[in-house]
Amino acid sequence: MAEKFDLFKDISDSADAAVNYVGQKHPENLWMFDIQKVYWNEVHNAKALGKKLVYMGACVPMELLYAFDCTPMLLDMLPTRLCTTPELAAKYIDIAEEHVAASMCGIDKVDLGTVLSGDIPEKPDAFIYSTVPCDSSRVAYPAIDKHLGVPSYCMDIPYRKDETGYRYIADQNKEIITFLEDLTGTKLNMDKLKEIMEISDKTMILMKQISDLRKNHPCPLPGALLFLNQLIPAMAGHPEMLKCMEAQYAVAKHIVDHKMGAVKKENFRVLWLQNMLWCNLSALHYMEKTYGAIVVMEAFGYQETDLFNGTTDIDEICYISAKKALALPMIHGSSGPVEDYIHLVDDAMEAYDIDVAMYVGHVGCKHCWAAEKIVKDMVQDKYGVPMMSLDVDAVDIRYKNNDEMIAVFKDFFDTLIENKKE
């Protein structure tokens, strides 16, 4: 009888294999793969190590989870990982579509499909999720909650990013502490939380420094590393995330100091305006290699956030965590008023000296497509910068495959080159 498929084991094993391969072939790049190995090994081994495995949605303060010695698993890490194996992503999307509309976001369909599939042998110990970033998640997460039948907590995240909104989330963060105390049977260890918050602060300071280094001409780091940096919300306060950022900063600083760049000749500085193209990062490599076009920054990526700065006051910790929650990718831009999104794009256009904007929009982000024309008008009217728009499915390459994407990119950059000649 065939052994039952274990999804977490499969992902963990593949992360191990990647580390072994890179360690032999390109040991200088191990820091990019070690962090993924650590994450998935911890998720796979949580139960065996006697830790509470907690599924998560956006905006949940990871520092609190680590302080209670839990193993958090941010659900959206699954689709962004699985889409590099298209047949697996397709499998879970198809399972989800037996229960929900095909128009639901592929990210949430993968989340739902993995839970419904039975390919994860053990249930988590708890599920903490929220009402953001979109309608799809507001359908998928309650359905997952109902199917799992484990202790759960749903955060209600407001659109408003002001004192009232911050206080509203801070109160819920206090409730999460009580929830975790009940789940683990232990009280919050403030000494451990302080240590984790220090790691979280150091990680975010490095992220700011790395983002500043990306402003250099030429940009020292490739666009694909912006994808790796999206691990930060999933591992905030984890020492391995800090090590990853330390390594990335050292590489970027070395390249800048030696007046080099991520590409031989930087011809185009690109601002990526929507979700990262997780299912086809090779498209970014194609742009860099063929056109010297490098994604310098993404509008859903880095935004400077508040630091804990050594505070031990639980009210202040919960308040700072609330402010950090509303500064997360997707949350700080696309889940509220369009003015927030425009402000982010405007800041990035100016700070990173952008000369090309690319709205490679995830088809599932219908709320973002509503803002696409507004963003395009601002980019072109204020900066005179060309903007390309392309609909893709960021996790399901069946929607638009690599050849179809590359054909659009080619036409766009060929046209830019022709216009430059003229």
C-alpha positions as a printed NumPy array, in Angstrom:
array([[  0.   ,   0.   ,   0.   ],
       [  1.414,   3.389,  -1.035],
       [  2.474,   5.716,   1.761],
       [  0.067,   8.604,   2.233],
       [  1.386,  11.894,   0.884],
       [  2.512,  14.317,   3.605],
       [  2.637,  17.848,   2.21 ],
       [  4.675,  19.416,   5.023],
       [  7.211,  16.578,   4.85 ],
       [  7.445,  16.95 ,   1.078],
       [  8.116,  20.697,   1.291],
       [ 10.58 ,  20.2  ,   4.146],
       [ 12.447,  17.49 ,   2.225],
       [ 12.627,  19.648,  -0.9  ],
       [ 14.036,  22.536,   1.166],
       [ 16.671,  20.16 ,   2.561],
       [ 17.542,  18.994,  -0.951],
       [ 17.903,  22.571,  -2.18 ],
       [ 20.289,  23.394,   0.682],
       [ 22.359,  20.286,  -0.016],
       [ 22.599,  21.122,  -3.721],
       [ 23.44 ,  24.805,  -3.239],
       [ 25.92 ,  23.911,  -0.507],
       [ 27.853,  21.826,  -3.006],
       [ 27.512,  24.053,  -6.064],
       [ 27.182,  27.625,  -4.751],
       [ 27.918,  27.726,  -1.   ],
       [ 28.139,  31.527,  -1.115],
       [ 24.371,  31.577,  -1.784],
       [ 23.369,  29.243,   1.051],
       [ 21.911,  32.077,   3.124],
       [ 19.068,  32.395,   0.603],
       [ 18.105,  28.742,   1.061],
       [ 18.94 ,  28.101,   4.706],
       [ 16.099,  30.354,   5.826],
       [ 13.54 ,  28.345,   3.839],
       [ 14.92 ,  25.069,   5.19 ],
       [ 14.615,  26.353,   8.759],
       [ 11.045,  27.538,   8.23 ],
       [  9.677,  24.364,   6.688],
       [ 11.668,  22.023,   8.939],
       [ 10.12 ,  23.755,  11.959],
       [  6.603,  23.5  ,  10.522],
       [  7.049,  19.821,   9.65 ],
       [  8.647,  18.866,  12.982],
       [  6.546,  21.045,  15.32 ],
       [  4.327,  18.245,  16.612],
       [  7.227,  15.817,  17.056],
       [  9.064,  18.436,  19.113],
       [  6.055,  18.993,  21.347],
       [  5.386,  22.529,  20.079],
       [  2.006,  24.027,  19.336],
       [  1.565,  24.455,  15.574],
       [ -0.568,  27.516,  14.871],
       [ -1.887,  28.397,  11.42 ],
       [ -1.87 ,  32.137,  10.817],
       [ -3.4  ,  34.807,   8.654],
       [ -2.15 ,  38.341,   8.044],
       [ -1.61 ,  40.892,  10.834],
       [ -1.077,  38.404,  13.669],
       [  1.973,  39.462,  15.762],
       [  4.507,  36.677,  15.168],
       [  6.649,  37.881,  18.071],
       [  3.922,  36.768,  20.464],
       [  3.765,  33.311,  18.904],
       [  7.498,  32.805,  19.308],
       [  7.355,  34.148,  22.867],
       [  4.914,  31.344,  23.706],
       [  7.268,  28.833,  22.028],
       [  4.682,  28.071,  19.346],
       [  5.491,  27.298,  15.708],
       [  3.545,  29.669,  13.439],
       [  2.676,  28.702,   9.868],
       [  1.492,  31.641,   7.792],
       [ -1.017,  30.041,   5.431],
       [ -0.053,  32.175,   2.453],
       [  3.43 ,  30.668,   2.605],
       [  1.888,  27.523,   1.105],
       [  0.757,  28.944,  -2.271],
       [  3.915,  31.01 ,  -2.727],
       [  5.971,  27.867,  -2.145],
       [  3.795,  25.341,  -3.975],
       [  3.415,  27.402,  -7.154],
       [  7.059,  26.61 ,  -8.008],
       [  5.713,  23.064,  -8.528],
       [  2.81 ,  23.911, -10.863],
       [  1.134,  20.512, -10.714],
       [  0.859,  20.695,  -6.925],
       [ -0.574,  24.205,  -6.939],
       [ -3.038,  23.129,  -9.635],
       [ -4.084,  20.099,  -7.589],
       [ -5.095,  22.177,  -4.574],
       [ -6.724,  24.905,  -6.661],
       [ -8.861,  22.277,  -8.388],
       [ -9.858,  20.733,  -5.04 ],
       [-10.901,  24.157,  -3.732],
       [-12.945,  24.876,  -6.86 ],
       [-15.154,  21.905,  -6.027],
       [-16.403,  24.01 ,  -3.116],
       [-15.901,  27.681,  -4.028],
       [-16.187,  29.869,  -7.105],
       [-13.358,  29.709,  -9.636],
       [-13.153,  33.495,  -9.415],
       [-11.746,  33.283,  -5.877],
       [ -8.089,  34.302,  -5.543],
       [ -5.687,  31.449,  -6.343],
       [ -3.733,  32.142,  -3.165],
       [ -6.77 ,  31.44 ,  -1.021],
       [ -7.787,  28.492,  -3.192],
       [ -4.425,  26.839,  -2.547],
       [ -4.808,  27.531,   1.193],
       [ -8.271,  26.008,   1.215],
       [ -7.369,  23.135,  -1.106],
       [ -4.431,  21.976,   0.998],
       [ -6.619,  21.829,   4.099],
       [ -9.431,  19.981,   2.317],
       [ -7.097,  17.556,   0.523],
       [ -6.084,  15.489,   3.526],
       [ -2.45 ,  15.836,   2.481],
       [ -1.594,  17.411,   5.852],
       [ -1.977,  14.433,   8.215],
       [ -2.242,  16.379,  11.472],
       [ -4.396,  19.367,  12.269],
       [ -2.819,  22.469,  13.783],
       [ -3.342,  23.19 ,  17.46 ],
       [ -4.983,  26.53 ,  16.687],
       [ -5.841,  28.951,  13.896],
       [ -5.507,  32.738,  14.209],
       [ -6.578,  34.735,  11.176],
       [ -7.951,  38.125,  10.173],
       [-10.433,  39.904,   7.916],
       [ -7.806,  41.162,   5.453],
       [ -6.587,  41.568,   2.813],
       [ -9.555,  40.813,   0.54 ],
       [-12.958,  39.283,  -0.033],
       [-11.388,  35.96 ,  -1.047],
       [ -9.616,  35.572,   2.28 ],
       [-12.817,  36.53 ,   4.083],
       [-14.44 ,  33.52 ,   2.399],
       [-11.548,  31.064,   2.611],
       [-10.399,  31.611,   6.199],
       [-13.769,  31.018,   7.915],
       [-14.238,  27.913,   5.732],
       [-10.797,  26.652,   6.795],
       [-11.635,  27.464,  10.414],
       [-14.862,  25.474,  10.223],
       [-13.168,  22.509,   8.545],
       [-10.278,  22.373,  11.029],
       [-12.459,  22.616,  14.119],
       [ -9.549,  23.718,  16.322],
       [ -9.408,  26.657,  18.764],
       [ -9.435,  29.838,  16.705],
       [ -9.402,  33.602,  16.894],
       [-10.391,  36.015,  14.126],
       [ -8.896,  39.507,  14.156],
       [-11.101,  42.278,  12.813],
       [ -8.737,  44.62 ,  10.952],
       [-10.025,  48.162,  10.283],
       [ -9.37 ,  50.087,   7.083],
       [ -8.45 ,  53.213,   8.981],
       [ -4.774,  53.684,   9.772],
       [ -5.125,  56.133,  12.637],
       [ -5.172,  56.206,  16.428],
       [ -8.628,  54.634,  16.577],
       [ -7.595,  51.816,  14.242],
       [ -4.363,  51.147,  16.122],
       [ -6.131,  51.025,  19.489],
       [ -8.781,  48.715,  18.07 ],
       [ -6.137,  46.181,  16.945],
       [ -4.094,  46.625,  20.149],
       [ -7.09 ,  45.498,  22.202],
       [ -7.331,  42.376,  20.045],
       [ -3.612,  41.708,  20.49 ],
       [ -4.233,  41.577,  24.243],
       [ -6.993,  39.043,  23.616],
       [ -4.565,  36.983,  21.53 ],
       [ -2.188,  36.874,  24.501],
       [ -5.015,  35.439,  26.617],
       [ -5.869,  33.019,  23.789],
       [ -2.255,  31.789,  23.653],
       [ -2.048,  31.486,  27.435],
       [ -5.115,  29.245,  27.358],
       [ -3.729,  27.269,  24.407],
       [ -0.29 ,  26.646,  25.899],
       [ -1.177,  26.582,  29.587],
       [  1.605,  29.093,  30.272],
       [  1.81 ,  32.798,  31.013],
       [  3.555,  35.222,  28.693],
       [  7.299,  35.207,  29.38 ],
       [  8.269,  38.877,  29.182],
       [ 12.018,  38.152,  29.211],
       [ 11.646,  35.888,  26.195],
       [  9.344,  38.344,  24.44 ],
       [ 11.871,  41.147,  24.982],
       [ 14.622,  39.025,  23.405],
       [ 12.396,  38.233,  20.408],
       [ 11.385,  41.882,  19.969],
       [ 15.071,  42.884,  19.925],
       [ 15.663,  40.389,  17.109],
       [ 12.6  ,  41.711,  15.283],
       [ 13.864,  45.303,  15.592],
       [ 17.341,  44.398,  14.33 ],
       [ 15.784,  42.587,  11.368],
       [ 13.663,  45.592,  10.414],
       [ 16.603,  47.988,  10.782],
       [ 18.6  ,  45.801,   8.387],
       [ 15.641,  45.7  ,   6.015],
       [ 15.639,  49.499,   5.954],
       [ 19.395,  49.56 ,   5.3  ],
       [ 19.07 ,  47.005,   2.498],
       [ 16.218,  48.981,   0.961],
       [ 18.372,  52.129,   1.068],
       [ 21.234,  50.28 ,  -0.647],
       [ 18.829,  49.326,  -3.457],
       [ 18.56 ,  53.063,  -4.238],
       [ 22.121,  53.01 ,  -5.584],
       [ 22.937,  53.201,  -9.276],
       [ 23.287,  50.439, -10.288],
       [ 21.02 ,  48.523,  -7.931],
       [ 23.159,  45.951,  -6.092],
       [ 20.556,  43.201,  -5.647],
       [ 18.306,  41.325,  -8.088],
       [ 14.549,  41.685,  -8.018],
       [ 13.987,  38.083,  -6.947],
       [ 15.399,  38.873,  -3.494],
       [ 12.351,  41.035,  -2.86 ],
       [ 10.434,  37.755,  -2.904],
       [ 12.723,  36.262,  -0.258],
       [ 12.265,  39.32 ,   1.948],
       [  8.541,  38.637,   2.093],
       [  9.441,  35.952,   4.623],
       [  9.918,  38.669,   7.239],
       [  6.235,  38.914,   8.283],
       [  6.179,  35.104,   8.546],
       [  9.277,  34.966,  10.775],
       [  9.329,  38.278,  12.637],
       [ 11.572,  37.822,  15.672],
       [ 13.157,  34.563,  14.491],
       [ 16.978,  34.552,  14.84 ],
       [ 17.375,  32.821,  11.454],
       [ 15.513,  35.671,   9.763],
       [ 17.987,  38.083,  11.312],
       [ 20.903,  35.981,  10.035],
       [ 19.384,  36.043,   6.541],
       [ 19.106,  39.832,   6.605],
       [ 22.654,  40.192,   7.93 ],
       [ 23.948,  38.104,   5.028],
       [ 21.882,  40.002,   2.472],
       [ 23.073,  43.347,   3.81 ],
       [ 26.721,  42.218,   3.691],
       [ 26.344,  41.136,   0.058],
       [ 24.619,  44.374,  -0.96 ],
       [ 27.161,  46.542,   0.879],
       [ 30.075,  44.7  ,  -0.728],
       [ 28.6  ,  45.169,  -4.202],
       [ 27.922,  48.865,  -3.623],
       [ 31.392,  49.445,  -2.144],
       [ 32.944,  47.911,  -5.255],
       [ 30.713,  50.012,  -7.515],
       [ 29.108,  46.968,  -9.075],
       [ 25.491,  46.036,  -9.689],
       [ 23.148,  43.075,  -9.972],
       [ 23.319,  43.273, -13.775],
       [ 26.239,  44.029, -16.092],
       [ 24.567,  47.154, -17.427],
       [ 21.521,  48.67 , -15.784],
       [ 19.289,  50.045, -18.517],
       [ 15.911,  50.198, -16.768],
       [ 15.031,  50.719, -13.098],
       [ 11.684,  48.999, -12.591],
       [  9.051,  49.5  ,  -9.901],
       [  6.875,  46.39 ,  -9.521],
       [  3.383,  47.551,  -8.638],
       [  1.53 ,  44.479,  -7.489],
       [  2.022,  40.967,  -6.072],
       [  5.324,  39.286,  -6.784],
       [  5.147,  36.772,  -9.647],
       [  5.739,  33.788,  -7.37 ],
       [  4.94 ,  31.159, -10.014],
       [  7.457,  32.537, -12.507],
       [ 10.41 ,  34.355, -10.954],
       [ 12.372,  33.367, -14.062],
       [ 10.551,  36.223, -15.818],
       [ 12.5  ,  38.654, -13.629],
       [ 15.756,  36.921, -14.57 ],
       [ 14.765,  37.241, -18.233],
       [ 14.257,  40.998, -17.869],
       [ 17.618,  41.403, -16.158],
       [ 19.591,  39.261, -18.586],
       [ 17.949,  40.393, -21.815],
       [ 17.247,  44.065, -21.183],
       [ 19.248,  45.101, -18.132],
       [ 15.872,  45.807, -16.502],
       [ 16.009,  45.29 , -12.754],
       [ 13.147,  45.406, -10.299],
       [ 14.571,  47.879,  -7.798],
       [ 11.561,  47.912,  -5.476],
       [  7.974,  46.72 ,  -5.25 ],
       [  5.049,  48.793,  -4.061],
       [  3.743,  45.948,  -1.86 ],
       [  7.135,  45.301,  -0.298],
       [  9.186,  47.332,   2.093],
       [  7.69 ,  50.035,   4.232],
       [  9.458,  51.354,   7.304],
       [  7.651,  50.234,  10.443],
       [  7.711,  51.128,  14.123],
       [ 10.233,  49.416,  16.394],
       [  9.675,  48.053,  19.892],
       [ 12.792,  49.837,  21.202],
       [ 13.115,  47.719,  24.317],
       [  9.719,  48.508,  25.822],
       [  8.359,  46.063,  28.389],
       [  4.958,  47.727,  28.771],
       [  2.418,  45.241,  27.414],
       [ -0.025,  47.977,  26.36 ],
       [  2.683,  49.668,  24.316],
       [  3.831,  46.344,  22.835],
       [  0.297,  45.581,  21.671],
       [ -0.04 ,  49.108,  20.251],
       [  3.265,  48.927,  18.341],
       [  2.274,  45.49 ,  17.029],
       [ -0.963,  47.029,  15.773],
       [  0.913,  49.736,  13.882],
       [  3.225,  47.097,  12.397],
       [  0.201,  45.055,  11.307],
       [ -1.199,  47.929,   9.267],
       [  2.19 ,  48.414,   7.592],
       [  2.38 ,  44.861,   6.227],
       [  2.575,  44.152,   2.488],
       [ -0.905,  44.065,   0.912],
       [ -2.377,  45.495,   4.116],
       [ -0.677,  48.875,   3.984],
       [ -1.432,  49.433,   0.318],
       [ -4.328,  47.578,  -1.167],
       [ -6.683,  46.853,   1.705],
       [ -7.706,  50.417,   2.4  ],
       [ -8.359,  53.704,   0.613],
       [ -6.661,  54.074,  -2.772],
       [ -4.845,  57.135,  -1.406],
       [ -2.669,  54.804,   0.676],
       [ -1.681,  52.847,  -2.425],
       [ -0.944,  56.017,  -4.406],
       [  1.18 ,  57.358,  -1.564],
       [  3.268,  54.162,  -1.517],
       [  3.807,  54.201,  -5.267],
       [  4.622,  57.925,  -5.233],
       [  7.237,  57.479,  -2.492],
       [  8.891,  54.555,  -4.281],
       [  8.915,  56.322,  -7.653],
       [ 10.842,  59.23 ,  -6.187],
       [ 13.099,  57.42 ,  -3.709],
       [ 14.327,  54.767,  -6.132],
       [ 14.661,  56.913,  -9.26 ],
       [ 12.309,  54.675, -11.239],
       [ 12.071,  54.953, -15.013],
       [  9.728,  52.015, -15.748],
       [  6.613,  50.868, -13.856],
       [  5.148,  47.389, -14.29 ],
       [  1.672,  46.52 , -13.041],
       [  1.85 ,  42.739, -13.384],
       [ -1.4  ,  42.291, -11.528],
       [ -2.578,  39.115,  -9.871],
       [ -5.996,  38.331, -11.351],
       [ -7.278,  37.375,  -7.905],
       [ -6.657,  40.875,  -6.529],
       [ -9.826,  42.393,  -7.927],
       [ -9.735,  45.205,  -5.363],
       [ -6.302,  46.214,  -6.694],
       [ -7.362,  46.184, -10.331],
       [ -9.947,  48.785,  -9.428],
       [ -7.02 ,  51.118,  -8.646],
       [ -4.822,  50.259, -11.643],
       [ -5.953,  53.182, -13.831],
       [ -5.568,  55.663, -10.962],
       [ -2.012,  54.423, -10.316],
       [ -1.164,  54.537, -14.018],
       [ -2.407,  58.107, -14.398],
       [ -0.336,  59.261, -11.423],
       [  2.827,  57.517, -12.63 ],
       [  2.524,  58.927, -16.139],
       [  1.252,  62.411, -15.283],
       [  3.621,  63.167, -12.399],
       [  6.748,  61.31 , -13.513],
       [  6.325,  60.828, -17.267],
       [  7.219,  57.185, -16.788],
       [  5.793,  54.394, -18.977],
       [  3.712,  51.756, -17.209],
       [  2.959,  48.28 , -18.468],
       [ -0.166,  46.422, -17.306],
       [ -0.513,  42.658, -17.54 ],
       [ -2.975,  40.307, -15.867],
       [ -1.465,  37.099, -14.479],
       [ -2.232,  34.548, -11.829],
       [  0.668,  34.872,  -9.425],
       [  0.315,  31.268,  -8.203],
       [ -1.38 ,  29.394, -11.082],
       [  0.733,  29.469, -14.214],
       [ -2.048,  27.781, -16.175],
       [ -3.761,  31.163, -16.42 ],
       [ -0.852,  32.662, -18.398],
       [  2.264,  30.608, -18.995],
       [  5.896,  31.694, -19.179],
       [  5.953,  32.097, -22.976],
       [  2.865,  34.289, -22.91 ],
       [  4.324,  36.49 , -20.175],
       [  7.719,  36.789, -21.844],
       [  6.081,  37.782, -25.143],
       [  4.397,  40.75 , -23.417],
       [  7.594,  41.75 , -21.591],
       [  9.53 ,  41.545, -24.857],
       [  7.092,  43.77 , -26.736],
       [  7.12 ,  46.294, -23.906],
       [ 10.895,  46.617, -23.557],
       [ 11.507,  46.466, -27.319],
       [  9.109,  49.378, -27.683],
       [ 10.925,  51.329, -24.949],
       [ 14.256,  50.752, -26.692],
       [ 12.832,  51.866, -30.035],
       [ 11.416,  55.011, -28.453],
       [ 14.784,  55.785, -26.887],
       [ 16.45 ,  55.541, -30.31 ],
       [ 13.915,  57.898, -31.814]])
